[in-house]
Every structure is written in C-alpha cells, then in structure tokens.
Amino acid sequence: MATKIVISPGKYIQGPGEMKKIATYAKDYGQQAFIIADAFVMNMTTATLAESFANSTINYTAAKFNGECSKPEISRLQLLAQDSQSDLIIGIGGGKTLDTAKAIAFHMKKPVMIVPTIASTDAPCSALAVLYTEEGVFDEYLLLPTNPTVVLMDTEIIAAAPVRLLVSGMGDALATYFEARATYQANATTMAGAQPTDAAMAMAELCYRTLLSDGLKAKLAVERNVSNIAVEKIIEANTFLSGIGFESGGLAGAHAIHNGLTVLEDCHHLYHGEKVAFGTLTQLVLENAPLAEISEVLDFCRSVGLPTTLAELNAEQATEAQLREVAVAASVAGETIHNMPFPVTADDVYAAIVTVDQLSQTL
C-alpha cells in the first residue's frame, strides 16, 4: 500500500476582531515576540497590537518589512529578532511578509504565527516560502519541514481589503479540487511527499462546493464593505480548505498553466488566482471534462469576475508563437502538469488554451 500524508498548520483561528486577541494566542508559544509588517500594515495595526500586548505577560518587538522576501531582507530581520532574544516570530500582512516570517522562524528554529490581512491565495497555511532577489525576480522555493504553528485570520480586516483580492483567492481555490482529483487519479506525489489522502480530497471538494454556494454572495458583501456568513465561508475556503487541499491533495495542470502564463508580459498585472482560474478551465479542457462541468466553472468565474478568455487575460493580441511559449513553459520536465493521469505535451496545452478561449466565447 502507498504512503499517504496530510500536513497542516498547528492551529487555524478565524473570526472578526481576532487581531485584538493576538497576544492571548501568542503567549502559548513564547515570551518575546518579534513582529514584522510592511509600513502600511504596521500603521494599520500598531494601536491594536499595543493594546493586546499591554494586557499580556508576553512582550514584543516590531520591525518594518521592506517589501521583498529576499535572502538579505530575511538575514537583516533575523539579526534583529536574535538581538531582541525573540522566541516567537509573527508575520502580519500579505504573502511576501508572511513568507519572510516563515523563513526567519525556520532559520531560528522558532515557532511562527501567520496573520494574513488578505485572503488572496492559499499560501498562508503552507510549509513553503517563495524567495525573490532584491530586484523582485524569483529566486527559489524554500521548502520548510513544518507548516506554520498558528494561522490567525481576522475576517474584519480581510473583508475590508479590496474585493479583487478576495476574488483572486477564489480563483486560486477554484483549482484545488480539480488538481487534487487529477493527482489522486494518477497516484501522483503531493507537496506533502506522498499520495493524497481521502481527507485532503474531501476538503478539496468542500472548497469547490463552498465557492459555488457562497462566492458571489461574498463578493457582493465585500463590495459594500460588509462581512457576513458567506464572507466567512469564502475566507476559510480560500485559505484553509484550499491550503490543505493543494498541499496534501496535489497540484496538476492549473498551476502549471499559471506558471506558463507568466511568460506573457501582458499578463504580469494579473493576480496569481486570476491566472490560476484560467488555468483551471484549461486543465478541464485538457482532460476532456464533461461540458456540464466546464460550463459550471465558466458560470462561476463569470459571476465573480475571474478571467475566462484570452482577452480578459489581456492576451488577445498574443500570437500563436507566444501561446506556444506559454504551453512549453507549462509542460517542462518537473512541472506539476505531469501529475495529470495521462501524458501531456506542449501541443496538448496549446490546443487546450485556444479551445478554452473559443468555448468561453461560445457557451
């Protein structure tokens, strides 16, 4: 029998106003916290942090994150954390801040608390940090031995962020079930280092069903700067269900096609989840999924504003040669597209991309 593994954060906490309780949660893991956030988030949370820690036995030191999850920035902040004799690292903000906190904690062998202020990807729960150069060019993946100790989601803060970020998170989460399904069918290896479990599959499917039932309602609420049960459900789907689903369920075609789309300069302004959504549709065409399923995903994407055509990706002017470059990049050796339960070539990917574009304009 094959080995199966599920990995997840040690504790996942979600609710309105949870940032006010941050010291209460932090005291279980250390006595001196080192908090990083960018200038905007630091300004937004300074009063809340001061009030929370004022009534706690734990102390903290705060340092500004300079915006790039690079090795020099990680080293700079790590030295500050060591100088303050911190035994808990806390990152508050977006993906690069959180990845930097994970990396500092990894190098110092300390627990880490991740506090996202947006729900735009499924990365907060993961045992992974993406490193860049100081100029912002991708450097490498830092694979971590454990997931974050705590993930704390203050839904009041997250619901106040721009709606496009929440919708992008839905696009990232949309791929979870379909990629996990393909990985499961192929008996392929997940990022957890083994085959998918039934538990991860169940969470991936729940993620998809939650998007269909609550995605549009959540988008409309956040557009009016309010939160409700649907927003709470979508934040959980974008972050926790998708986070466990992608890491322990598997990645396949959708994220590989996202990676391929990064070669098109005209797509650089798009968020990660927006490109992943188009990648999900492309994967469904690649595997010749039933038309009813493709239509269901198309309808969902349209309802919340995720791109379904090359024009919506700002790639309507892309030549055949450029789209074939995308297909080649998506299908290089080692890409997750080879977790599909059948062989995939660059020609197959190109055909699927142009078919999705045509299908979306036809259905």
Sequence and secondary structure as in RCSB ss.txt:
>XXXX:A:sequence
MATKIVISPGKYIQGPGEMKKIATYAKDYGQQAFIIADAFVMNMTTATLAESFANSTINYTAAKFNGECSKPEIS
RLQLLAQDSQSDLIIGIGGGKTLDTAKAIAFHMKKPVMIVPTIASTDAPCSALAVLYTEEGVFDEYLLLPTNPTV
VLMDTEIIAAAPVRLLVSGMGDALATYFEARATYQANATTMAGAQPTDAAMAMAELCYRTLLSDGLKAKLAVERN
VSNIAVEKIIEANTFLSGIGFESGGLAGAHAIHNGLTVLEDCHHLYHGEKVAFGTLTQLVLENAPLAEISEVLDF
CRSVGLPTTLAELNAEQATEAQLREVAVAASVAGETIHNMPFPVTADDVYAAIVTVDQLSQTL
>XXXX:A:secstr
   B     SEEEEETTGGGGHHHHHTTT SEEEEEE HHHHHHHHHHHHHHHHTSS EEEEEE  S   HHHHH
HHHHHHHHTT SEEEEEESHHHHHHHHHHHHHHT  EEEEES  S S TTSSEEEEE TTS EEEEEE SS  SE
EEEEHHHHHTS HHHHHHHHHHHHHHHHHHHHHHHHT   TTSSB  HHHHHHHHHHHHHHHHHHHHHHHHHHTT
   HHHHHHHHIIIIIHHHIIIII   HHHHHHHHHTT GGGTTS HHHHHHHHHHHHHHHTT  HHHHHHHHHH
HHHHT   STTTTT TT  HHHHHHHHHHHTSTT GGGGSSS   HHHHHHHHHHHHHHHHH 
